[in-house]
Amino acid sequence: MNTRAKYLVVVTSTLLVLLLLLGAAMGKGTAPDSPYRHLTVYTEVLSRIKSEYVEEPDLKSVTLGALNGLLESIDPFASYLNADQYKEYLKHNDTYKGDVGLILSKRFGYIGVVSAVPGSPAAKAGLSTGDIVETIKGVATRDMPLAYATLLLRGAPGSSIDITVLRHRPEPQKMTLTRATLNPPPVTSKMMPNDVGYIRPETLSAARVQEIAADLRDLESKGAKKLVLDLRQCAVGEPEDGVALADLFLDKGLVTYLEGQRWARQDFKADASKVVWKLPVVVLTNRGTADGAEIAAAAMEGNKRAQVVGERTYGDASMRRALTMDDGSAVILSVAKYYSPSGKAIQDTGVTPNEAVQEPEPQVETDEDGEAVRPEVVEPVERKPDDDPILKRGVEVLTK
């Protein structure tokens, strides 16, 4: 080792020791909830790893793992991007037009699927809530920043990307997804027996809410006296879209409120002038219901405007911001959360239905060797109420 290298090792080691001693000194005599007290624990653990681990650890990887674990423990949608990743994120986040259509969060340290946008390449491949993306382009997603994983999945329409997915079997499945310009399906609207109307928006947006309003008027003109609002697998839609959807049904009351440590409470109250449907309604949810759709479901349940039937929703309704660090890296995390009228943070608790009904687990077809068989395109199948336990129970609640 030359003199310059020895000098760098000595300086680096000295700085690390000083950092550890500083953290320990600042931690003494502080309150139990002081951040310096927690820093003492971290620096002691780091010191033990450096001195006692079976081999010399890569402290950069240790720190990265600690940061990702810290963020996931408080916010499954948070990300830490190093300086290079953040530069790439800023450069390409809004430029890629092709996507595979996955809504993601962190889960068990990996990238988990919240939902797949209806009609997207991911949905056609059969990906759904609860699947785990194990690798993207051959790179393990363990400790991969969520925002960076989302960036990797985007690209030019027509280009492809290889991923491996852990589904309902322990062996990972290899998939090649072709990116496309996402074009979610229109709102489904129809009449059912016993004067029951049915509406299913598979995504939310300002235009979708207007489409729902028009469909509500049309159903009422056709004689609908009750309504099933199916929000299952509806995970695309901003919080304001959820507020606008709730406004179609609520003539008074608190829809939701937004609040954070540095964000003063902001109330969103129902606007009676926007009400379209005043008749009975039931809302259907499942584990793939997220974001704006959750806000609408929580508002209608909290104001006793509707019964909610199905599964607990995913839990994703917050305002996120990128907070830059001195070294050019950034932390993307929730700075404020949306709350139900009863005061529960939707991101933390989701929406628990009045009537809990479990959806049957999808069956995985296997070949003679036990390998999962996946058709190239999985076409959505419209199930009849008798084959759909959540819809069946929703109609029962509505008509009893």
C-alpha positions as CSV (number, residue, x, y, z in Angstrom):
1,M,0.0,0.0,0.0
2,N,1.5,3.4,-1.0
3,T,1.8,6.4,1.3
4,R,-1.3,8.2,-0.2
5,A,-3.5,5.1,0.3
6,K,-2.3,4.7,3.9
7,Y,-3.0,8.3,4.6
8,L,-6.6,8.0,3.2
9,V,-7.2,4.9,5.3
10,V,-6.0,6.6,8.5
11,V,-8.1,9.8,7.8
12,T,-11.2,7.7,7.0
13,S,-10.8,5.6,10.1
14,T,-10.3,8.6,12.3
15,L,-13.4,10.4,11.0
16,L,-15.5,7.3,11.6
17,V,-14.3,7.0,15.2
18,L,-14.9,10.7,15.8
19,L,-18.4,10.3,14.3
20,L,-19.2,7.3,16.6
21,L,-17.8,9.2,19.7
22,L,-19.8,12.3,18.8
23,G,-23.0,10.3,18.5
24,A,-22.4,8.6,21.8
25,A,-21.5,11.9,23.6
26,M,-24.6,13.7,22.2
27,G,-26.8,10.7,23.3
28,K,-25.8,11.0,27.0
29,G,-28.0,13.0,29.2
30,T,-30.7,13.5,26.5
31,A,-34.4,12.7,26.8
32,P,-35.6,9.2,25.9
33,D,-37.3,10.5,22.8
34,S,-34.5,12.7,21.6
35,P,-33.1,11.9,18.2
36,Y,-29.6,11.9,19.6
37,R,-30.5,9.0,22.0
38,H,-31.5,7.0,18.9
39,L,-28.4,8.1,17.1
40,T,-26.4,6.6,20.0
41,V,-28.0,3.2,19.5
42,Y,-27.3,3.3,15.7
43,T,-23.6,4.4,16.2
44,E,-23.1,1.6,18.8
45,V,-24.6,-1.0,16.4
46,L,-22.5,0.3,13.6
47,S,-19.4,0.1,15.8
48,R,-20.1,-3.5,16.7
49,I,-20.6,-4.4,13.1
50,K,-17.3,-2.9,12.1
51,S,-15.4,-4.5,14.9
52,E,-17.1,-7.8,15.5
53,Y,-18.6,-9.0,12.1
54,V,-17.0,-12.1,10.6
55,E,-15.4,-10.0,7.8
56,E,-14.8,-6.3,7.0
57,P,-18.2,-4.9,6.1
58,D,-19.0,-2.6,3.3
59,L,-20.2,0.4,5.4
60,K,-21.8,2.0,2.4
61,S,-24.1,-1.0,1.9
62,V,-24.7,-1.2,5.6
63,T,-25.8,2.5,5.7
64,L,-27.9,2.1,2.6
65,G,-29.7,-0.9,4.1
66,A,-30.3,0.9,7.4
67,L,-31.7,4.0,5.6
68,N,-34.1,1.8,3.5
69,G,-35.2,-0.1,6.5
70,L,-35.8,3.1,8.5
71,L,-37.9,4.5,5.7
72,E,-39.9,1.4,5.1
73,S,-40.7,1.1,8.8
74,I,-42.5,4.4,8.8
75,D,-43.7,4.8,5.2
76,P,-43.9,1.9,2.6
77,F,-44.0,4.5,-0.2
78,A,-40.9,6.4,0.8
79,S,-37.6,6.3,-1.1
80,Y,-33.9,7.2,-0.5
81,L,-32.1,8.0,-3.7
82,N,-28.4,8.6,-3.8
83,A,-27.1,11.6,-5.8
84,D,-26.7,9.7,-9.1
85,Q,-30.1,8.0,-8.7
86,Y,-31.8,11.3,-7.9
87,K,-30.2,13.0,-10.9
88,E,-31.6,10.2,-13.1
89,Y,-35.0,10.4,-11.4
90,L,-35.2,14.2,-12.1
91,K,-34.0,13.8,-15.7
92,H,-36.3,10.9,-16.8
93,N,-39.3,10.8,-14.4
94,D,-41.6,12.8,-16.6
95,T,-40.0,11.9,-20.0
96,Y,-40.7,8.2,-20.3
97,K,-44.0,7.6,-22.1
98,G,-44.1,3.8,-21.9
99,D,-45.0,2.0,-18.7
100,V,-46.0,-1.5,-17.6
101,G,-48.7,-0.2,-15.3
102,L,-47.7,-1.3,-11.8
103,I,-48.6,0.6,-8.7
104,L,-45.9,-0.3,-6.2
105,S,-44.9,0.0,-2.5
106,K,-42.1,-1.5,-0.3
107,R,-42.9,-4.9,1.2
108,F,-40.6,-7.0,3.3
109,G,-37.7,-5.0,2.0
110,Y,-38.6,-5.8,-1.6
111,I,-40.9,-4.1,-4.2
112,G,-44.5,-5.1,-3.7
113,V,-47.5,-4.7,-6.0
114,V,-50.3,-2.6,-4.8
115,S,-52.3,-3.0,-8.0
116,A,-52.0,-3.3,-11.8
117,V,-53.6,-0.6,-14.0
118,P,-56.5,-2.3,-15.8
119,G,-55.6,-3.0,-19.4
120,S,-51.9,-2.4,-18.8
121,P,-49.1,-4.9,-19.8
122,A,-48.8,-5.9,-16.1
123,A,-52.6,-6.6,-15.8
124,K,-52.5,-8.6,-19.0
125,A,-49.6,-10.6,-17.6
126,G,-51.8,-11.5,-14.5
127,L,-49.9,-9.4,-12.0
128,S,-52.0,-8.3,-9.0
129,T,-52.1,-7.1,-5.4
130,G,-49.7,-9.0,-3.2
131,D,-47.2,-10.1,-5.8
132,I,-43.5,-9.3,-5.1
133,V,-41.2,-8.0,-7.8
134,E,-37.9,-9.8,-6.9
135,T,-35.7,-8.5,-9.7
136,I,-35.8,-5.8,-12.4
137,K,-33.4,-6.2,-15.3
138,G,-31.6,-8.8,-13.3
139,V,-31.0,-6.5,-10.3
140,A,-32.5,-7.6,-6.9
141,T,-35.1,-5.2,-5.6
142,R,-34.0,-5.8,-2.0
143,D,-33.3,-2.3,-0.6
144,M,-33.9,-0.8,-4.0
145,P,-35.5,2.7,-3.7
146,L,-39.2,2.5,-4.6
147,A,-38.9,5.6,-6.8
148,Y,-35.9,4.1,-8.7
149,A,-37.8,0.8,-9.3
150,T,-40.7,2.8,-10.8
151,L,-38.2,4.6,-13.0
152,L,-36.6,1.4,-14.2
153,L,-40.0,0.0,-15.3
154,R,-40.7,3.0,-17.5
155,G,-39.3,3.5,-21.0
156,A,-40.2,4.0,-24.6
157,P,-43.5,2.4,-25.7
158,G,-42.7,-1.0,-27.4
159,S,-39.5,-1.6,-25.5
160,S,-39.4,-4.6,-23.1
161,I,-38.1,-5.3,-19.6
162,D,-37.4,-8.5,-17.8
163,I,-38.6,-9.0,-14.2
164,T,-38.9,-11.9,-11.8
165,V,-42.0,-12.1,-9.6
166,L,-42.8,-14.1,-6.4
167,R,-46.4,-14.9,-6.5
168,H,-48.5,-17.7,-4.9
169,R,-45.6,-20.2,-5.2
170,P,-42.2,-19.7,-3.7
171,E,-40.3,-20.1,-7.0
172,P,-39.8,-16.8,-8.8
173,Q,-41.5,-16.5,-12.2
174,K,-39.6,-14.9,-15.1
175,M,-41.6,-12.4,-17.1
176,T,-40.9,-10.1,-20.0
177,L,-43.2,-7.1,-20.1
178,T,-43.5,-4.8,-23.1
179,R,-44.0,-1.2,-22.1
180,A,-47.0,0.6,-23.6
181,T,-48.8,4.0,-23.3
182,L,-51.4,3.3,-20.7
183,N,-55.0,3.7,-21.7
184,P,-57.2,2.5,-18.8
185,P,-60.7,1.2,-19.7
186,P,-63.8,3.5,-19.4
187,V,-66.2,3.3,-16.5
188,T,-68.4,0.2,-16.4
189,S,-72.1,1.1,-15.9
190,K,-75.1,-1.2,-16.1
191,M,-78.5,-2.1,-14.7
192,M,-78.8,-5.2,-12.5
193,P,-82.0,-7.0,-11.3
194,N,-84.2,-5.4,-8.7
195,D,-83.6,-1.9,-9.8
196,V,-80.0,-1.9,-8.8
197,G,-77.5,0.1,-10.7
198,Y,-73.8,-0.8,-10.9
199,I,-70.8,1.4,-11.6
200,R,-67.2,0.4,-11.6
201,P,-64.4,3.0,-12.3
202,E,-61.2,1.1,-12.5
203,T,-59.2,4.3,-12.3
204,L,-60.0,7.8,-11.0
205,S,-59.2,11.2,-12.6
206,A,-61.1,14.4,-13.1
207,A,-62.5,13.1,-16.4
208,R,-63.5,9.8,-14.8
209,V,-65.4,11.5,-12.0
210,Q,-67.4,13.5,-14.7
211,E,-68.1,10.2,-16.5
212,I,-69.3,8.6,-13.3
213,A,-71.6,11.6,-12.7
214,A,-73.1,11.2,-16.2
215,D,-73.6,7.4,-15.7
216,L,-75.3,8.0,-12.3
217,R,-77.8,10.3,-14.0
218,D,-78.3,7.8,-16.8
219,L,-78.9,4.9,-14.4
220,E,-81.4,6.9,-12.4
221,S,-83.3,7.7,-15.6
222,K,-83.4,4.0,-16.4
223,G,-85.1,3.3,-13.1
224,A,-82.2,2.5,-10.7
225,K,-83.3,3.0,-7.1
226,K,-80.1,1.6,-5.5
227,L,-76.5,1.6,-6.5
228,V,-73.4,-0.6,-6.2
229,L,-70.2,1.5,-6.5
230,D,-67.4,-1.0,-7.1
231,L,-64.0,0.5,-6.2
232,R,-62.1,-2.8,-6.2
233,Q,-58.6,-2.7,-7.7
234,C,-59.0,1.1,-8.2
235,A,-55.6,2.3,-7.2
236,V,-54.9,5.0,-9.8
237,G,-56.3,8.4,-8.8
238,E,-55.1,11.5,-6.9
239,P,-56.6,12.3,-3.5
240,E,-58.5,15.2,-5.0
241,D,-60.2,12.8,-7.4
242,G,-61.4,10.8,-4.3
243,V,-62.8,14.0,-2.8
244,A,-64.6,14.8,-6.0
245,L,-66.1,11.3,-6.2
246,A,-67.4,11.5,-2.6
247,D,-69.0,14.9,-3.5
248,L,-71.3,13.1,-5.9
249,F,-72.9,11.3,-3.0
250,L,-72.4,13.6,0.1
251,D,-74.5,16.7,0.7
252,K,-72.9,17.5,4.0
253,G,-70.1,16.5,6.4
254,L,-66.3,16.1,6.4
255,V,-64.9,14.2,3.4
256,T,-61.3,14.0,4.6
257,Y,-58.6,16.2,6.1
258,L,-54.9,16.6,5.3
259,E,-52.4,17.1,8.2
260,G,-48.7,16.6,8.9
261,Q,-46.0,17.6,11.4
262,R,-45.3,20.8,9.4
263,W,-48.6,20.9,7.5
264,A,-51.5,22.6,9.2
265,R,-54.8,20.7,9.1
266,Q,-56.7,21.3,5.9
267,D,-60.4,20.2,5.9
268,F,-62.2,19.1,2.8
269,K,-66.0,19.3,3.3
270,A,-68.8,18.0,1.2
271,D,-70.3,20.4,-1.4
272,A,-74.1,20.0,-1.6
273,S,-74.2,21.6,-5.0
274,K,-72.2,18.7,-6.6
275,V,-74.4,15.9,-5.4
276,V,-75.8,13.6,-8.1
277,W,-77.0,10.5,-6.4
278,K,-79.2,10.7,-3.2
279,L,-80.5,7.1,-3.2
280,P,-79.1,4.2,-1.3
281,V,-75.5,3.0,-2.2
282,V,-73.1,0.3,-1.2
283,V,-69.3,0.6,-1.8
284,L,-67.2,-2.5,-2.7
285,T,-63.5,-2.6,-1.8
286,N,-60.6,-5.0,-1.7
287,R,-56.9,-5.1,-1.0
288,G,-56.2,-3.4,-4.3
289,T,-58.3,-0.3,-3.5
290,A,-55.9,2.6,-2.9
291,D,-55.3,6.3,-2.8
292,G,-58.3,8.5,-4.1
293,A,-60.7,5.5,-4.1
294,E,-59.9,4.9,-0.4
295,I,-60.6,8.6,0.5
296,A,-64.1,8.3,-1.2
297,A,-64.8,5.0,0.6
298,A,-63.7,6.3,4.0
299,A,-65.8,9.5,3.5
300,M,-69.0,7.6,2.6
301,E,-68.5,5.1,5.4
302,G,-67.6,7.7,8.0
303,N,-70.6,9.9,7.2
304,K,-72.9,6.8,7.2
305,R,-73.8,7.5,3.6
306,A,-73.0,4.0,2.5
307,Q,-72.1,0.5,3.7
308,V,-68.7,-0.6,2.7
309,V,-68.5,-4.3,1.8
310,G,-65.4,-6.4,1.0
311,E,-61.8,-6.4,2.1
312,R,-59.7,-3.9,3.9
313,T,-58.1,-1.5,1.5
314,Y,-54.4,-1.2,0.8
315,G,-53.6,2.0,2.7
316,D,-52.2,4.8,0.5
317,A,-53.3,8.4,0.8
318,S,-50.7,11.0,1.5
319,M,-48.8,14.0,0.2
320,R,-45.2,13.2,-0.8
321,R,-42.3,15.5,-1.3
322,A,-38.7,15.1,-2.3
323,L,-36.3,16.4,0.4
324,T,-32.8,17.0,-0.9
325,M,-29.6,16.3,1.1
326,D,-26.3,18.3,1.1
327,D,-24.6,15.5,-1.0
328,G,-27.2,15.7,-3.8
329,S,-29.2,12.6,-2.6
330,A,-32.9,12.9,-1.7
331,V,-35.5,11.3,0.5
332,I,-39.0,11.1,-1.0
333,L,-41.6,10.6,1.8
334,S,-45.0,11.5,3.1
335,V,-45.1,15.0,4.7
336,A,-48.8,14.9,5.3
337,K,-51.5,12.2,5.4
338,Y,-55.2,12.1,4.5
339,Y,-57.5,11.1,7.4
340,S,-61.0,9.6,7.5
341,P,-63.8,11.6,9.1
342,S,-63.3,9.6,12.3
343,G,-59.6,10.7,12.5
344,K,-57.8,7.6,11.2
345,A,-54.8,8.0,8.9
346,I,-55.9,6.1,5.7
347,Q,-52.3,5.3,4.8
348,D,-51.8,3.6,8.2
349,T,-55.1,1.8,8.6
350,G,-56.7,1.6,5.2
351,V,-60.5,1.4,5.2
352,T,-62.1,-1.5,7.1
353,P,-65.5,-2.5,5.6
354,N,-68.7,-2.6,7.6
355,E,-69.2,-6.1,6.1
356,A,-65.9,-8.1,5.7
357,V,-66.0,-10.5,2.7
358,Q,-62.8,-12.2,1.5
359,E,-62.1,-12.5,-2.2
360,P,-61.0,-16.0,-3.3
361,E,-57.3,-16.4,-3.9
362,P,-56.5,-16.7,-7.6
363,Q,-55.5,-20.2,-8.7
364,V,-52.1,-20.7,-10.3
365,E,-52.1,-23.2,-13.1
366,T,-48.9,-25.4,-13.2
367,D,-47.4,-27.9,-15.7
368,E,-46.2,-31.4,-15.0
369,D,-43.0,-30.2,-13.4
370,G,-44.9,-27.9,-11.1
371,E,-43.8,-24.7,-13.0
372,A,-46.4,-22.0,-13.2
373,V,-48.2,-21.7,-16.5
374,R,-48.8,-18.1,-17.5
375,P,-50.6,-17.2,-20.7
376,E,-49.2,-14.2,-22.6
377,V,-52.4,-12.3,-22.1
378,V,-54.8,-12.7,-19.2
379,E,-58.2,-11.3,-20.3
380,P,-60.4,-10.0,-17.5
381,V,-63.5,-12.2,-16.9
382,E,-66.7,-10.5,-15.8
383,R,-68.1,-12.7,-13.0
384,K,-71.8,-13.1,-12.2
385,P,-72.9,-12.0,-8.7
386,D,-73.3,-15.7,-7.6
387,D,-69.6,-16.3,-8.5
388,D,-68.5,-13.0,-6.9
389,P,-68.9,-13.2,-3.1
390,I,-68.2,-9.5,-2.5
391,L,-70.7,-8.3,-5.2
392,K,-73.2,-10.9,-4.0
393,R,-73.0,-9.7,-0.4
394,G,-73.1,-6.0,-1.5
395,V,-76.4,-6.6,-3.4
396,E,-77.8,-8.4,-0.3
397,V,-76.9,-5.5,2.0
398,L,-78.4,-3.1,-0.5
399,T,-81.7,-4.9,-1.0
400,K,-82.5,-6.4,2.4
